[in-house]
């Protein structure tokens, strides 16, 4: 009987270990695609993939986080194309997954940063009408994300973006933005995620802005 129980326990441990390894492999593969997506359709496909993983791994916050990030990046791509149609929809989809991630992982700087990015997308649909609502909420979430982890390089990256793209008459500055991108890069070079599946995106973006400015 003891041998049977021991064998059963070993089999169960092996199955759990295999499932965890398989989960990490799939997640690693999907995460690696985020910074290589070029179209809204590619981001949508990736969001769907993370959604399916989140449905199976209901106790883990990372799949929900990356589903939200995929929708946010889809929205940011739409915005870079000079469009506003689809921004609200992308932001609303991202919100569902941020809420789920936050329910599983409280007081996480990375999750609050995504919340900031969602509010920014909502604001950009109509900045004049929405700044006092979504613009202010975005700033509050950015401040909270920084408070929770002052060394989070993605917080500095998003602050650098905001500064770089904001006109000088409203407090922005391309020069100050580049200096902040450099600070973000320093943070990236020393930052170590808690696990291999925790967020580590953004370094290439900081490098891009710095190199673009240097090439002028």
VENMOHU-V884776 format. One record per residue. RES is the residue in three letters. OMEGA is omega in degrees with one decimal (999 if undefined). D_CENTER is the distance of its C-alpha to the mean C-alpha in whole Angstrom. Layout:
[[RES/OMEGA/D_CENTER] [RES/OMEGA/D_CENTER]]
This chain:
[[UNK/179.3/50] [UNK/179.4/48] [UNK/179.2/48] [UNK/180.0/46] [UNK/179.3/44] [UNK/179.5/43] [UNK/178.9/42] [UNK/179.9/40] [UNK/179.7/38] [UNK/178.5/38] [UNK/179.7/37] [UNK/178.0/34] [UNK/179.5/33] [UNK/179.6/32] [UNK/178.6/31] [UNK/179.8/28] [UNK/179.3/28] [UNK/-179.8/27] [UNK/179.5/25] [UNK/179.4/23] [UNK/179.7/23] [UNK/177.6/23] [UNK/-178.8/19] [UNK/179.3/18] [UNK/-179.7/19] [UNK/179.8/18] [UNK/180.0/14] [UNK/179.4/15] [UNK/-178.5/16] [UNK/-179.5/13] [UNK/-177.7/11] [UNK/-177.6/13] [UNK/-172.3/13] [UNK/-176.2/10] [UNK/179.4/11] [UNK/178.6/14] [UNK/-177.1/14] [UNK/-175.7/16] [UNK/177.4/17] [UNK/179.9/16] [UNK/178.9/18] [UNK/177.0/16] [UNK/178.9/13] [UNK/178.0/15] [UNK/-179.7/16] [UNK/177.7/13] [UNK/178.2/12] [UNK/178.8/16] [UNK/179.8/16] [UNK/177.9/13] [UNK/179.8/15] [UNK/177.8/18] [UNK/-179.8/17] [UNK/179.2/15] [UNK/-179.6/19] [UNK/-176.3/21] [UNK/-170.2/19] [UNK/179.7/19] [UNK/-176.2/19] [UNK/-176.1/15] [UNK/-172.9/12] [UNK/178.6/10] [UNK/175.9/11] [UNK/178.7/10] [UNK/-175.9/7] [UNK/172.6/6] [UNK/177.5/9] [UNK/-179.6/7] [UNK/179.5/4] [UNK/177.3/8] [UNK/178.2/9] [UNK/-179.9/8] [UNK/173.4/8] [UNK/178.5/12] [UNK/179.7/12] [UNK/176.1/12] [UNK/176.4/14] [UNK/-179.2/17] [UNK/179.4/17] [UNK/177.6/17] [UNK/177.4/20] [UNK/-179.0/22] [UNK/173.5/21] [UNK/178.3/21] [UNK/-179.1/22] [UNK/-179.0/19] [UNK/179.7/16] [UNK/-178.3/17] [UNK/179.4/17] [UNK/179.7/14] [UNK/-179.1/13] [UNK/176.6/15] [UNK/178.9/14] [UNK/-177.5/10] [UNK/-179.4/12] [UNK/-176.3/14] [UNK/173.5/11] [UNK/177.3/10] [UNK/179.4/13] [UNK/179.3/14] [UNK/-179.1/11] [UNK/177.1/13] [UNK/-178.3/16] [UNK/-174.2/16] [UNK/-176.9/14] [UNK/173.4/16] [UNK/178.8/15] [UNK/-178.4/12] [UNK/-177.2/10] [UNK/-178.6/7] [UNK/178.2/7] [UNK/176.5/9] [UNK/175.9/7] [UNK/177.5/5] [UNK/176.6/9] [UNK/-177.3/10] [UNK/176.4/8] [UNK/178.9/10] [UNK/178.8/13] [UNK/176.9/13] [UNK/179.0/13] [UNK/-179.4/16] [UNK/-173.6/18] [UNK/173.6/18] [UNK/176.3/20] [UNK/-173.4/23] [UNK/-177.2/22] [UNK/-177.5/26] [UNK/-170.4/26] [UNK/-175.6/23] [UNK/-175.4/22] [UNK/176.2/24] [UNK/-174.6/22] [UNK/178.3/18] [UNK/179.4/18] [UNK/177.9/20] [UNK/179.0/17] [UNK/179.6/14] [UNK/178.3/16] [UNK/-179.9/17] [UNK/177.5/14] [UNK/178.2/13] [UNK/179.9/16] [UNK/178.2/15] [UNK/179.4/12] [UNK/179.2/14] [UNK/-179.0/17] [UNK/176.9/16] [UNK/-179.0/15] [UNK/-178.4/17] [UNK/178.6/16] [UNK/-175.8/12] [UNK/-179.7/12] [UNK/175.0/9] [UNK/178.8/10] [UNK/179.1/13] [UNK/-178.8/12] [UNK/174.8/11] [UNK/178.5/14] [UNK/177.8/16] [UNK/-178.5/14] [UNK/-179.6/16] [UNK/-176.7/19] [UNK/-173.9/20] [UNK/177.7/19] [UNK/178.6/21] [UNK/-176.4/25] [UNK/-178.7/27] [UNK/177.1/29] [UNK/175.1/26] [UNK/179.3/25] [UNK/179.6/23] [UNK/177.5/24] [UNK/179.2/23] [UNK/178.5/25] [UNK/178.8/23] [UNK/179.4/20] [UNK/177.3/21] [UNK/178.3/22] [UNK/174.5/19] [UNK/178.1/17] [UNK/176.9/20] [UNK/177.8/19] [UNK/180.0/15] [UNK/176.0/17] [UNK/178.6/19] [UNK/179.2/16] [UNK/-176.6/15] [UNK/-179.5/18] [UNK/-175.0/19] [UNK/176.8/16] [UNK/177.6/16] [UNK/-179.7/13] [UNK/178.1/15] [UNK/-179.2/15] [UNK/-178.9/15] [UNK/177.3/12] [UNK/-176.4/10] [UNK/174.1/7] [UNK/-179.6/9] [UNK/170.4/7] [UNK/-175.7/9] [UNK/-178.6/13] [UNK/178.6/14] [UNK/177.2/13] [UNK/179.5/15] [UNK/-179.5/18] [UNK/-178.5/18] [UNK/-179.7/19] [UNK/-179.1/21] [UNK/178.7/23] [UNK/179.5/23] [UNK/-179.8/25] [UNK/-177.4/27] [UNK/-179.2/28] [UNK/999/30]]
